[in-house]
Amino acid sequence: MENLIALLVAAPLLGAAVLLCGGRRLDRTGHWIGTVLAAASFAVGVVLFTDMLGKGAEDRALHQKLFSWIPVEGFQADVAFQLDQLSMTFVLLITGVGTLIHIYSIGYMEHDERRRRFFGYLNLFLAAMLLLVIADNYLLLYVGWEGVGLASYLLIGFWQHKPSAATAAKKAFLVNRVGDMGLSIAIMLMFTTFGTFAFGPVLEATGDTSEGKLTAIGLMLLLAACGKSAQVPLQSWLGDAMEGPTPVSALIHAATMVTAGVYLIVRSGAIFNAAPDAQLVVVVVGAVTLLFGAIVGCAKDDIKKALAGSTMSQIGYMILAAGLGPIGYVFAIMHLVTHGFFKAGLFLGAGSVMHGMNDEVDMRKYGGLRKYMPVTFVTFGLGYLAIIGFPGLSGFFSKDMIIEAAFAKGGTEGWILGSVTLLGAAITAFYMTRVMLLTFFGEKRWQPDAEGHEPHPHESPKSMTIPMIVLAFGSVFAGGFFSIGDRFMHWLEPVTGHDHGHAPVSATTVTAATMVVLVIGVAIAWAMYGRRPVPAVAPRGSLLTRAARRDLLQDDFNHVVLVRGGEHLTRSLVYVDHTLVDGVVNGTAASMGGLSGRLRKLQNGYARSYAVSMFGGAAVLIAATLLMRAV
């Protein structure tokens, strides 16, 4: 079975090569080629998963070495793969949800003349993400990490004729480069500390390494995670990434790119367990981003950007859980998987709404769409119920476990983190109810566009609705299935470990509190948007609302601190260069020039001048000799 691991990456990588190099002759069939090869990767994953289930918990890990990548003395890098319970979970999620998004894209991109290239980029994205999660060392993981960054740049800017899309792609690319520097520095520190960057030796040696070195490595890994998973302070690219086609939003924000940071932290759990300061910073970043994204989501009228804020917030839950160490690793991954189902379904539902509304994204111009798009309404509604944690649906199980784990941290820290997660649950219920009410309920509010064309909302084709239905099943049943007999916990525990912690309150109390804040959030949203007419233009609102519409001033902060700061730093360096460096260089040159000019006068070509010089020199020598004898 080990020989099959490489096929996971090879299938979509072959699809990318064929579609991007095959030329226009594949325009009619390219989308099918990309979809079939994505499905083939999923099929290989299912075969490997079935084989893994037939083994004992401690014997499930598989390894495959393809070749030595960099075989030099003292520096050995292999192209080798590791498939254990953690990486297998990601493989099934990436290939399963990725295949559904491929199928959805067949209908969504039907009229795009560059559809073949789009599917080539999708295949490239899957191949890079799969390489990232099955690599058996950090250096090979870095290759997949950069491949995901490249593919996301290509997909976000796919409609590059739009200046906003081109700008968003560049922004995502540049912000992620900051995080990537963190990962590259962490890998360098690993090699200088451990002499290797393979997962096994690095993670096993943490017990014999100083806490300071591990803290430095952990913080650099966190910086990398902040970039890919859009966590504070590198979160500014996520909302703008909505400029890409909607299937891209579903792929990036549900099952692939934004989950890479969570995978990196959980995979490196031994490093963070031995570096409590770095672990504390992980928790703080997750808690801040959880609330940051939720508040931003409350103020967005663009349906995709509201969901983008939601993604930022839900990834914050996962990062927070990962920062709890063995108490939260399992629950971080469990919420990641359930989020992959309901968030992909929500984004695809948003794309279905846009498909029926002439690509309109402003929810204030929707209203009453449940009558016109019943399948979209039901599937989107189930995703909505799952994400707010409605009892019995997936989010109820996974998010509640993170809230319980936060309280189980114990002490003052546990109470603070538990309260933050509860507040986040309340805000989530509010903004997601707002999205549902503005989109599917109330009276129709759409108007003719600038050319006089009025939208005629209608249900999407089956190629789009069938993936939405499949994801809706996952939104409903995945969490409960994982929770029966703690099967997901037992599945991951051999890799991540697990600690129940010491919760100051019972699980029943936490669940009751979660239900109370859920009802409060839904009730406030209903009072504001369900019982009142929705104005065509958003009112000015409070200072917080205005700030949230501007993404809590994150771009303003970046502009003032980074852009303006960079400009001032550049001007200062130019001044120093011109004044000090050029002054020293030019001054030295001028001094040499002046000295040479004066010395040149001694060689004037006149015999009388030379005679005087010789006479003077002789006089000095005679005087010096007489003086020395006298002394």
Protein Blocks (a to p, Z undefined) as FASTA:
>chain_A
ZZmmmmmmmmmmmmmmmmmmnojmlmmmmmmmmmmmmmmmmmmmmmmmmmmmmpcfklmp
ccddfbdfblcehiacdddddddfklmmmmmmmmmmmmmmmmmmmmmmmmpcklmmmmmm
mmmmmmmmmmmmmpcbfklmmmmmmmmmmmmmmmmmmmmmbmklmmmmmmmmmmmmmmmm
mmmmmmmmmmmmnopabfklmmmmmmmpcfklmmmmmmmmmmmmmmmnopafklmmmmmm
mmpcfklmmmmmmmmmmmmmmmmmmmmmmmmmmmmklmmmmmmmmmmmmmmmmmmmmmpm
blklmmmmmmmmmmmmmmmmmmnommlmmmmmmmmmmmmmmmmmmmmmmmmmmmmnoopa
bfklgghilmmmmmlmmmmmmmmmmmnopahiaklmmmmmmmmmmmmngpjklmmmmmmm
mmmmmmmmmmmmmmmmmmmgcjdfbdcdfkopacddddddfklmmmmmmmmmmmmmmmmm
mmggolmmmmmmmmnopaebjafbdfklmmmmmmmmmmmmmmmmmmmmmmpccdfbdceb
jmklmmmmnonolmmmmmmmmmmmmmmmmmmmmmmmmmmmmmmmmmmmmmmmmmmmmmmm
mmnopaklmmmmmmmmmmmmmmmmmmmmmZZ
